[in-house]
Amino acid sequence: MSVWSSRTVNLDGQQSMKMRLNLFCHYCVGIDHLANSLMTHLPIDLVILMLGTNDLHSLTPPNDANLGDGIAALIDKVREFPQCGLENICPEILVVSPIRIKQALGRFEVYPKFHGEMGEHLSKQFPSVYAKVAVEKRCWFLDANLYAEPDDGDGVHFTADSHIRFGTAITEKVKKILTL
C-alpha cells in the first residue's frame, strides 16, 4: 500500500505555491510517482484515488471546467499499467472525492492559500465532478463528504470523529468491491 499525503494530482512543481518555498514539494506531484508505486506493489486488487484538494493550493488552481481533469489523468495512468493487476488485468479503481474546505476558526492563514471563496466553491464541486468522471471511466465512487467534514482548526483536514466515520465507510466500500 502506498499513501501519499500533501500531493497535487498532476500540477507540475512550478505551479505549486509550496514548491516556490520548499524544494521537497518537487516530489508532491502525484501523477509523476503513480506508475512506480503501481509497479512496486504487484499484484494490486484495488487502487484508491483521493486527490484534488491540494490542487486548489496552486498558483493556477483548477476551475469549474477542468476540475475533473486531474483525477481523470490519474485513472488513465493506472490503466496504462494493466500488468499491475492480477493476471495482467487492470485493478479496480475507487475514486474518492475530497471533503469541502471552509474558513477556519483557528488557522486563518490557511483559507487564502486555497484561494478563499473560489477554492471553497471548487471544493464543493468535487463530489459531482468526480462522480461524473468515475461513471465515464467505469470506476467505483465514494463521496467523502457524506462521512467527513473539515475541522474548524484549519478548515481543510478531517475532524477527529470524521476519521472514524470515513474509515468505516471506505472499509465497507472496499469490502463490497473486493467481494464482487
C-alpha positions in Angstrom: 0.0 0.0 0.0 1.2 3.5 -0.8 -0.2 6.6 0.9 0.8 9.9 -0.4 -0.2 13.0 1.6 0.3 16.6 0.6 0.2 15.8 -3.1 -1.3 17.6 -6.1 -2.9 15.4 -8.7 -0.9 16.5 -11.7 0.1 20.1 -11.3 3.8 20.4 -12.0 6.1 21.6 -9.3 6.5 25.1 -10.9 2.8 25.7 -10.4 2.8 24.7 -6.7 2.9 27.6 -4.2 4.7 25.2 -1.9 7.3 24.4 -4.5 8.4 28.1 -4.5 9.1 27.8 -0.8 10.1 24.2 -0.4 12.1 22.0 -2.8 10.7 18.9 -1.2 7.4 19.6 -3.0 9.0 18.7 -6.3 8.1 15.2 -5.2 4.5 16.1 -4.4 3.1 15.7 -7.9 1.0 12.5 -7.6 0.9 11.5 -11.3 4.7 11.6 -11.5 5.1 8.8 -9.0 2.0 6.7 -9.6 3.4 4.3 -12.1 6.4 3.5 -9.9 4.1 2.9 -6.9 1.8 0.6 -9.0 4.7 -1.5 -10.3 6.3 -1.9 -6.8 3.1 -3.3 -5.2 2.2 -6.1 -7.6 -0.3 -7.6 -7.8 -2.9 -4.9 -7.0 -6.6 -5.7 -6.5 -7.8 -2.1 -6.0 -6.4 1.4 -6.5 -8.0 4.1 -4.3 -7.5 7.7 -5.6 -8.4 10.6 -3.3 -6.5 13.6 -4.5 -7.6 17.1 -5.5 -7.7 19.5 -2.5 -4.1 20.5 -2.8 -4.6 21.4 -6.4 -6.6 24.3 -5.0 -3.4 25.4 -3.3 -1.6 26.3 -6.5 -0.7 29.5 -8.4 -3.1 28.4 -11.2 -5.9 26.4 -9.5 -8.4 24.4 -11.5 -11.7 25.9 -12.4 -15.2 24.6 -12.9 -14.5 23.5 -16.4 -11.3 21.4 -15.7 -11.8 20.3 -12.1 -12.1 16.7 -13.1 -9.1 16.6 -15.4 -6.6 15.7 -12.8 -8.4 12.7 -11.4 -9.2 11.5 -15.0 -5.5 11.7 -15.8 -4.7 9.5 -12.7 -7.3 7.0 -13.8 -5.8 6.9 -17.3 -2.3 6.4 -15.8 -3.5 3.4 -13.8 -5.0 1.9 -16.9 -1.7 2.3 -18.8 -0.3 -0.4 -16.4 -2.7 -3.4 -16.6 0.2 -5.6 -15.6 0.0 -4.2 -12.0 -3.2 -6.2 -11.6 -3.8 -9.9 -11.2 -3.3 -11.8 -14.5 -2.3 -8.5 -16.2 -5.8 -7.2 -15.8 -6.1 -3.6 -14.6 -7.2 -3.4 -11.0 -10.5 -1.9 -9.9 -10.3 1.8 -9.2 -12.1 3.6 -6.4 -12.4 7.4 -6.8 -13.0 9.3 -3.6 -14.0 12.9 -3.7 -12.2 15.0 -1.2 -14.1 16.9 1.5 -15.0 20.5 1.1 -12.9 23.2 2.6 -14.1 26.1 4.7 -12.9 29.2 6.5 -11.1 28.1 9.7 -11.8 29.3 13.1 -8.2 28.7 14.1 -5.6 29.0 11.4 -6.9 31.9 9.4 -3.9 31.9 7.0 -4.9 28.5 5.5 -8.1 29.6 3.7 -6.5 32.2 1.5 -3.8 29.7 0.4 -6.6 27.7 -1.1 -7.9 30.8 -2.9 -10.6 31.5 -0.3 -14.2 31.6 -1.5 -13.2 30.4 -5.0 -11.4 27.4 -3.5 -14.3 26.7 -1.2 -16.7 26.8 -4.2 -14.5 24.4 -6.2 -14.1 22.0 -3.2 -17.9 21.8 -3.1 -17.9 20.7 -6.7 -15.6 17.7 -6.2 -18.4 15.2 -5.4 -20.4 15.8 -8.5 -17.4 16.3 -10.8 -15.6 13.2 -9.5 -18.8 11.1 -9.6 -19.2 12.0 -13.3 -15.6 11.2 -14.1 -16.0 7.8 -12.2 -19.0 6.9 -14.3 -17.4 7.9 -17.5 -14.2 6.0 -16.7 -16.1 2.9 -15.3 -14.7 3.3 -11.8 -16.2 3.0 -8.3 -17.0 6.2 -6.4 -17.3 7.3 -2.8 -18.1 10.9 -1.6 -16.1 11.6 1.5 -18.4 14.5 2.3 -21.1 12.0 3.4 -18.8 10.8 6.2 -16.3 13.5 7.0 -16.2 17.3 7.5 -13.3 19.8 7.8 -12.1 20.6 11.2 -12.5 24.2 12.5 -8.8 24.3 13.2 -7.7 24.7 9.6 -10.8 24.2 7.5 -9.1 21.6 5.4 -8.3 18.4 7.3 -10.8 15.9 8.8 -12.3 16.3 12.3 -11.3 13.6 14.7 -14.8 12.0 14.5 -14.7 12.1 10.7 -11.7 9.8 10.6 -13.8 7.1 12.3 -16.9 7.6 10.1 -14.8 7.8 6.9 -12.7 4.9 7.8 -15.7 2.7 8.4 -17.4 3.9 5.1 -14.3 3.3 3.0 -13.7 -0.1 4.6 -17.3 -1.2 3.7 -16.9 0.1 0.2 -13.6 -1.8 -0.3 -15.2 -5.0 1.1 -18.1 -4.6 -1.4 -15.7 -4.0 -4.4 -13.4 -6.9 -3.5 -16.2 -9.4 -2.9 -17.8 -9.0 -6.4 
